[in-house]
């Protein structure tokens, strides 16, 4: 299952950053909303790629 990063607010107004596995963004959104959270953003963290050459300066 993909790993997602979700920025949410609780009913008390507290901001939280969550990392959660879910089948897809829609299922995660439904789950978070059913828990009474206000979702600000959801990002798919499993699609991030490591660039082993990112430390090198481009010429």
TIVOLO-557043 format. One record per residue (C-alpha): x, y, z; residue number from 1. Coordinates in steps of 0.2 Angstrom, whole numbers, padded with zeros to 4 digits. Layout:
BEGIN
<X:X	Y:Y	Z:Z	pos:NUM>
...
//
This chain:
BEGIN
<X:0000	Y:0000	Z:0000	pos:1>
<X:0006	Y:0018	Z:-0004	pos:2>
<X:0012	Y:0029	Z:0010	pos:3>
<X:0004	Y:0046	Z:0012	pos:4>
<X:0008	Y:0062	Z:0021	pos:5>
<X:-0008	Y:0071	Z:0027	pos:6>
<X:-0009	Y:0088	Z:0035	pos:7>
<X:-0024	Y:0089	Z:0046	pos:8>
<X:-0032	Y:0099	Z:0060	pos:9>
<X:-0041	Y:0091	Z:0074	pos:10>
<X:-0058	Y:0097	Z:0081	pos:11>
<X:-0049	Y:0107	Z:0094	pos:12>
<X:-0039	Y:0116	Z:0081	pos:13>
<X:-0022	Y:0107	Z:0083	pos:14>
<X:-0012	Y:0105	Z:0067	pos:15>
<X:-0005	Y:0087	Z:0064	pos:16>
<X:0006	Y:0079	Z:0051	pos:17>
<X:0002	Y:0061	Z:0049	pos:18>
<X:0010	Y:0047	Z:0039	pos:19>
<X:-0002	Y:0034	Z:0035	pos:20>
<X:-0003	Y:0019	Z:0023	pos:21>
<X:-0020	Y:0018	Z:0012	pos:22>
<X:-0026	Y:0010	Z:-0004	pos:23>
<X:-0028	Y:0027	Z:-0012	pos:24>
<X:-0030	Y:0046	Z:-0008	pos:25>
<X:-0049	Y:0045	Z:-0008	pos:26>
<X:-0050	Y:0030	Z:0005	pos:27>
<X:-0038	Y:0040	Z:0016	pos:28>
<X:-0048	Y:0056	Z:0015	pos:29>
<X:-0064	Y:0046	Z:0020	pos:30>
<X:-0055	Y:0038	Z:0034	pos:31>
<X:-0048	Y:0055	Z:0041	pos:32>
<X:-0064	Y:0064	Z:0039	pos:33>
<X:-0074	Y:0050	Z:0048	pos:34>
<X:-0062	Y:0053	Z:0063	pos:35>
<X:-0067	Y:0071	Z:0063	pos:36>
<X:-0051	Y:0078	Z:0056	pos:37>
<X:-0051	Y:0093	Z:0044	pos:38>
<X:-0039	Y:0088	Z:0029	pos:39>
<X:-0028	Y:0102	Z:0022	pos:40>
<X:-0018	Y:0091	Z:0010	pos:41>
<X:-0013	Y:0074	Z:0006	pos:42>
<X:0003	Y:0069	Z:-0003	pos:43>
<X:0009	Y:0052	Z:-0009	pos:44>
<X:0026	Y:0049	Z:-0001	pos:45>
<X:0029	Y:0033	Z:-0009	pos:46>
<X:0032	Y:0041	Z:-0026	pos:47>
<X:0046	Y:0051	Z:-0020	pos:48>
<X:0062	Y:0046	Z:-0028	pos:49>
<X:0080	Y:0047	Z:-0022	pos:50>
<X:0092	Y:0056	Z:-0033	pos:51>
<X:0109	Y:0049	Z:-0028	pos:52>
<X:0117	Y:0063	Z:-0038	pos:53>
<X:0107	Y:0078	Z:-0031	pos:54>
<X:0123	Y:0083	Z:-0021	pos:55>
<X:0133	Y:0087	Z:-0037	pos:56>
<X:0133	Y:0104	Z:-0044	pos:57>
<X:0127	Y:0106	Z:-0061	pos:58>
<X:0139	Y:0114	Z:-0073	pos:59>
//
